[in-house]
Amino acid sequence: MNIVFSKENGYDSRQTNTADVNEQMSAAMGYIRDGVDYLLISAAHASGWDDVLLAAKRAGVRVILFDRLIDTDPSNYEAALVSDMEFEGKLATDWVLANVPEPNVILIRGQLGSAAEIGRSAPLLKAAEEGKLNIVWDGTGGDTWSLEEARRVVEAAIAAGKDFNVIYAQNDGMAQGACQALEAAGISFGKDGKVKIIGFDFNRFALRNVQAGYWNADVQCNPRMANQIHEWIQSGNIAEGIVYQEEIIVDTDTITDEIIEKYGINPDPGKGVITR
């Protein structure tokens, strides 16, 4: 965001980076009072934004949502360029049902109430309700999607004697924490192991883990939205309503160097490098 919305590109921009939704809302109200032209929001929590959005509307501030949707009337924002979190969850759930006989799943959610958590959980919960899989343990990495909290979720499931063969971790960092707990307990996982590992977000370290067979699958979440929003603003032709990014899942059979280079995010540890 900072690179695209820079002075060199003609912007006077400010940015607030926090996973605390109250801090986000307070910052947004401040920007509205300051008279900004555009307010770009990637909400930590999907609900509770109506006062902010209505204040922006009254002030003539054009609101664009990115990455995550907000639970509000669509008339309260101009456009939304987002990841389809429920589609991501369906990709992962379908993979589990197609590749794991009698799935017994540990679900590690992200920040409860966030669009990502709600969307990625829904298809798995639906499959459980339909009797297609069992969720034997349901935890969360907390508001920061914490590796450490995810590790404790799996440690607790192991201590409780739960029998499981799938880790469904709603981001790559939490999948990493889950694997740390499995390794410490001497439980095999990955391509040739008992427990299948699924992460989300397409971090390059995660994709290399899939390529090495250390994990089984990873689901893309495309956060590279700044350039598209920049084009909308510069052209004055902002899309109306919700625009979804296209996303995919890869596993040990489909992962390639080309996919990692083209679609991966954040630094690449290198082929053959496992990130534990």
N, C-alpha and C positions, 0 to 999 in steps of 0.2 A: 504493500500500500504506500509506504513512504517514498519508494522509488518512483512510482507512477504519479502520485499526487504531490509532486515536488515543485519548488519555485521555478526550476528549469522548464517544467511543463505548464507553467502559468498559474499555479495554484498557491493560495495562502491556506495551508491546511494544518489542522491539529488532530492529534490522535490520542485516544485513551485505551490502554491495554490493561484489561482486568477481567477476571472470571467472576467478579462479584457483581450481580445484576443491579444491586442498589447503587453501587459506584458508577456503573454504566448509565443508569437513569439520571443520576445527579449530574454527571458530565454532559449528557445530552441536553438537559434543561439549561445548563450553562451556555452551551453552544447556541441554543435557540435564542437565549437572551442577548448573546453577542451578535446576533443577526447574520449567521452563516447562510449561504445560499442552498447548500446541500447537507443532509445529515445521513451518513452511511452507517447502518447498524448491523452488527452480527451479535445477536442477543445471547447472553449466557443462559437466560431462562425465557421460555416461550410466552409466559403470561405476565400481566401486570403493566403493560406498556401503554395502555390507552391514554393516560393523562399526558404522557410525553408526546405521543403521536398527535393528539388533538391540539396541544400547545404548538407543535410544529406547523400544523395545518393553519391555525389562526395567524401565525406569524409569517406565513408564506414560504416556509422552508420546505424544500422538496426532499422527501424521505425515500431512500433506496435501501432495502434490506439485502444483505448478502450472506451467503453460506447457510444461514438458518432462518426459518420462518418465525413469525410472531403470531400468537393466537389473538387475532384482532380482525375487525372488519376490513376487507381489502381496500375499502375507500380511504383508510387511514394511512396508506402509503402509496407512493407512485408506482414503484416497481420492486420486484424481488428476484434477484439472481441467486439461486440457491442450489444446494445439493439435495437430492431426493432421498432423505434419510430412510424413509420406509422402503424405498426400492433397494437401497443398500442392504437393509435388514433382510429383505426377501432374497437377494442374491446369496447372502450368507446362510440363511435358513435352508434354501433350496440345496445348497452345496452339502450341508449336513445331512439332509434327508436322502440325498443321492449317493453319499459316500460312506455313511456310518450306519451299519445295522444296529437297531435298537439304541438310539442315541440317549445317553444320560448326560445332561449338560450342566456345567457351571456357568451361569450367566453373570458377567461382571459389567454392570451398567456404568455409564458415565454420570455426569451431573444430573441428578434426578430432576425431571421437569424441563430439561433442555430439549430443544427440537431434535437434536441428535439422539439423545437417550430414548425419547418417546418413539421416534421413527425406527431406530435400529432394534428396539425391543419388540415392537408390535407384531411382526411376522413370526418371531420365535414364540411369543406368548400364544398367538393364534394356533400355531402348530401343536403346542402343548395342550391347549384346550381341546383340540381335535384328536388327541391321543396319538399323534405321530411321533412324539418325543417326550422325554421326561426332563423337567428342570429340577435337578436334585439340590441345587444351592443357588441362591439369588442374592448377590451383593453389589456393592458399588465402590468405585474408586474415589468417590466424593466429588466436591465441587471443582477440584483441580485435576480430575481424571488421573489420580495418583498411581504411579507404579508401586509405591510402597503399600498403599491401601489395597491394591489388587492382589499383591503377594499375600497380605494378611487374610483376604477373602479365601484364597485357595488353601492357605495353612489351616484356617478354621474348618473348611470342608473336609480336609484330610484328617484333622484331629477328631472330627465328628464321625469318622468312619464311612463317609459317603463313597459310593461306587460311581465313578464317572468316566466318560471316555471322550468328552468334548469340553474345551474351554472356548467360550464365546465372549471375547473381550472387546468392548466397544471402542477401543483405540489401541494403537500399536504399543504405546508405553505400558498400558495395563496388561497386554498380552506378554510383554517382556517380564513384568513382575510375576505373572502367573507361572511362567516357565522357571523363574528362579525358585519358586516354592516347590515345583515338581522336581527339579534337580536336587534340591536339598533333601527331599523325601525319598529319592531314588526311584521315582516313577518315570517310566519311559514315555516319550511323546514325540511328535513330529511324524514324518513320513513312515517310519518303520516302528513307531512306538504305539503304546496303548491309547494315549490321549491325543486327540487331534486339536490343533491350535489354529484359531481363526482370529485375525486382528482386522482393524479398520484404519484407513487413512493413506496408505501407499507411501509411507516413509521409506526411503531407499534402504535403510538398515533392515526394515521389516521384509521388503521384497527380496533382499539378499538372503535373509533367513529362510524364506520360502524356497528360494532357488537351491539352497543347500540342504533342504529337507528337514531343517530344524523346526520350522513351522509348516503348516499344511496349506493355508490360504490367507489371502489378504484382500480386502475390499477397498476400492478406490473411493476417496472423497476429494473432490476437486476444489481446493480453496483459491485457485488462481483466477480471480474474478476482477481484479483491479483494472486490467486492460480493457475488458468489455465495458465496465462502468465508465471508464475514461472516454471511450468512443461514444457512448451514449451522451455524455455531458457535452463533449466537444461538438457533436453533430446537432445537438438540440433535439435528437430523436430518441427519447427514452422509451423503452418498451413498456407496455402496460401489463399489469398483473404479474403472474409468476412465470419465470423462465427457469427451467431445470437444466442443470449440467448433465451430460451423459457420463455414466460411470460403469466400471466393469469389476469383475472379480478374477483373480489369478490364483492358481494352485501350483503344486510341484510339477504338474504335467504341462502347464500352459505358460509359465513364466519364462521370459526371455530377457537378454541384455537390452534389447531394443525397447521393450516395455519399461524396464527400469529407468533407462535414460530419458525416454520421452514423457512418461507419466509420473515418475517418482518425484517426491519432494524431499528437501533437506539433503545434507551431504551424503555421498555414497561411500560406504566403508571399503568397497571393492569386492570384486567377485571372489567367492570362497570364504569371505570373512563372516563369521557368525557373531552377532551381538547378543551377549547374554545379559 
